[in-house]
Amino acid sequence: MTGGGSRTRVIGAVLFAATLAACGSDAGRTDGSFFNPQEIPLETYTAEQIFERGEFELNRKRPSEAAFYFAEIERLYPYSDWAKRALIMQAFAYHQDQDYPNSRSAAQRFIDFYPDDDDAAYAQYLLALSYYDQIDEVGRDQGLTFQALQSLREVIERYPDSEYARAAILKFDLAFDHLAGKEMEIGRYYLRRDHYTAAINRFRVVVEDFQTTSHTAEALHRLVEAYLSLGLVNEAQTAGAILGYNYRSSDWYEDSYKLLTGQGLKLEAAGDGWLQQIYRQTIKGQWL
């Protein structure tokens, strides 16, 4: 099975059943009449016939039924090439049905059984999607986000030349940004309740560990707010200096500028705290 052909079957499976109408004596297959496992034992059908039925069910937008038939091929014809093809389709059908645990299970079996197959990259990508598509709003537990990141990294690192690597990179960045958003949400919660030290710890995580996300500018501004509230002027000035250097055109910079200059302070690196180190590294290029 070539990589291009198998991927066409996986991604374009819903189109396959439509061609059955043009199959001459097999035209009756388009209404499913050729296949009646309620009257004829499923074991009497060939692997190919069961596979076609699975694709037929996908075309009818009945992915749970499709997954059942693809699973039956794996059970009835475990060592056949059809079983391999059905296994990746099983993972795809379960994912279409939003049955993510079973989709992961089927995808992982494919990776375990056929690690060198051309479709292993797609199986790994499906496994990652089974986590990624469950990432919920920021306010909830982010365990699935971590699992999505780990699985997406597997796609990127193990299959860098595959057609799924680019999509995995984009989703990795979005999931990474999602985690930063979680830290920000908690930090803002603490800040509103005047728990400044707890808030600073959350914003620090964003600045140190999530510098490439869309939340960094706000995190720096919130640090200015929190440090000023604690009377830690040097830290507030340094956070403002980093913000001004990297995000001068942002509204967060404007807000921090007003806060600091309103108290007669400059946006400049001062003191020797952790932000001073960030300043030296990111602005001065001094890593030692």
N, C-alpha and C positions, 0 to 999 in steps of 0.2 A: 504494500500500500504506500503510494507516494505521499509526501507531505502535503503538496498542493491539493491532490485529489481528496485526501482524508479531511483536510480543513474545509474543503468545499462541502463535503457531506455533513460536517459538523455544523458549520455556520449557516449553510444554505439548506439545511434539512427540510425546512418547511416547503421549499420549492420542489422537492423531489416527487412528492406524492402527486403534484399537479401533472407530472409527465405520465403518470400511470394511465390517464384517460386516453392517451395516444398509443397504448400498447396492444392494439389489435384485439386478439382473443381475450386479453386480460383487461379489457376496458371496464368490465364489471367491478374491478377492484376499487374504483373511485368511490363506490358507495359502500365498500366494506363487505359486499355480499360473498366474495370469494373466501372469506375467512370467518369461520364460525366456531370458535373453540368451545362454545357451550354445547355443541352437538358432536364435534369431532375433537378428540383429545389433542391438546397442544403439541404433544410429543410427535404427532404424525406430520406436522408441518416441518419444512426445511428451515434452516437458520436464516436463509435469505428471505423466505416468506414472512417469518416472524419479524425480521428486521424491517421489511417493507411496511408491515402493519404498524410498527412503532413510528415510522416516519409519517404514515397516514394519520396516526393520532396526533402527532405534532402539527400537521397541517390543519387538523380540526381544532387546534388550540386546546388539546386535552393532554397536557404534558405528564400528568400523573399516570394516565393510561399508557402513554408512550414509554415512560420509565419502566413500567411493569413488563412490557414486552421485551425491551432491551435487557432487562434483568433476567428474563426467562432464557434468552439466548446464552447468557453467561452460565446459567444453571444447566441447560440441556446440551450445550455444545462448548464446554469449557476450554477446550484446547484448539478451537478453530480460529481462523482469521476473523470470522464473523463475530466471535466473542470479543476480540480485541476492539473491533469497530463499535460493537454494541456497548462496550464499557464506557468509552468516551462519550457516546451518545446518551448513555444513561446519566452520566454526570451533567450533561447539558440539559436533559429533560427535567431532572430534579431541580436544577437551578431555575429553569423557566417556571417551575411550579412553586418556586420560593421555598422548597424543601432543602434548606441549606445544609443541615447535618448529613443527609443522604447524598447530596451533591458532593460534599467534601469527601465522604467515604468512598464514593465511586472514583472520584478524581485521584485520591491517594492510592487506591488499588491500581489504577492505570500506571501511575508513576512508579509504584513498587514493582509491578510485573513487567512493564515495558519502558524502563528508564531511558533507553536510547532511541525510542521511536520518535518519529517526526512530530507526533501529536502530544508528546510529553510536555512540551512547552505550553500547549493549550490547556492540558490537564492542570498544570501548575497555576496557570492564569485563572482557570475556573475555581480552583481551590481558594485562591486569594480573593476572588470576587465573592465567594460565599461568606467571607468575613466582611469585606468592604461594603457590600450591599446591605449589611445589617447595622452599619454605623448610624447611630441615632443622633438626636439633637445633642448639643454641647452639654446640657445639664445632666446627662446620664453617665453611668459608668463607662469608662473608655477601654475596658478590657478587649473588646472586639477590635478597637482601633489599633491597639498594639499587635494583635494577631494578624490583622490586615497588613500592617506595615512589614511584619516579618515575612509573610507569604509573598507580598509584592516584591520585597527585596530578593527573595528566592528566584522569582521570574527574571528580574533585572540581572542578577549575578550569574545564574546558571544558564540563561538563554539570552545573552545580550544581543545576539544577531537575529532573534526571532521577531516576527511581526507583532508580538505581544509586549515586547520590552518597552516600546515607547508609551503604549497605553498604561503599562504598569508604572512607569516613571511619573506620568501625570497624576495617576491616582495616589501614588505614594506621596507626592507633594501635597495633595488635597488632604489626605489622612494626617500627614504631619502637621499641617496648618490646623486641622481639627483638634489635635492634642494641645497645641498652643492656645487655642480658643478655650479649651477646658481650664487651663491654668489661669487665663485672664478672667474667666467667669468667677472662679473661686477668689482670685485676688481682689476683684471689684467688690465681691460680697464682704470680705474682711475690711476693705477700705471704707465702705459705707457705714460699717459699725465701729469705726475708729480702732480696729485691731491692726495697727500700722505695721508692727513687726511681722505678723502672719501674712499680711498683704505683700510686704516687701519680698518675703521669701518666694511667693508665687511669681511676682513680676521678675525677680532675678532669674528664675528658671527659664522664663521666656527669653530674656536678654542673653543668657549664657548658652542655652541649649536649642533655642528655636529662632536663631538670628535671621534665618532666611524666610521666615513666615511673614504674613501680612500684619501680625500683631505686635511687632517689635517697637514700632514708633509709639503706639499707645502705652506699651509696658514702660518705656522710658519716661513718658509724661507722668504716668501714675507713680513712678518712683520719685519724680520731682515733688509731686503732691505729698506723698507719704513722708519723705525725708524732711520736707519743710514743716510738716505737722509735728515731727519729732524734734525739730530744731537742729537737725543735722545738715547744716548749710553746705559744707564741702561736698557731701554726697549728692545733694540736690543740684548744685552747680555743675558737677561732673556729668550727671545724667542729662542735664540740659545741654551741655557741650557736645556730648555724643549725638543727642537728638538733632542739634543744630547742624552738625557736620554731615549726618547721613540723611536727614529728613527735613531739610530746611523749608521745603515747599508744602509741608503737611500742616494741617490744622493743629495737630498735636504740638508741633514746634511753636506755633503762634500762641497756644494756650500756656505752654511752659515759659515762653519769653515774657508774657504778661505777668505770670506769677512771680518770676525771679526778679525782673526789673522793677516790679511794683514794690519789692522789698529792698530795692537798691543793690541788688546782686547781679553779677555778670554770669553769663553762660560760659564757664571756663573750668578746665580740669583743676581740681584742688584736693588736698588731702592725700591719703595713701590707702584708701579702701579698695574693695573689689572692683568698683567701677573705674578707678584709676588704672587698674590693670587692663580692663576692657578698652579704655581709652588709648593706652599705649599700644595695645595689640592691633586694634582695628583702625586707628587713625594715624599713629606714629609708626606702625609696623615694627614695634619693638617687642619681641616675643620672649626675651630673656630678662 
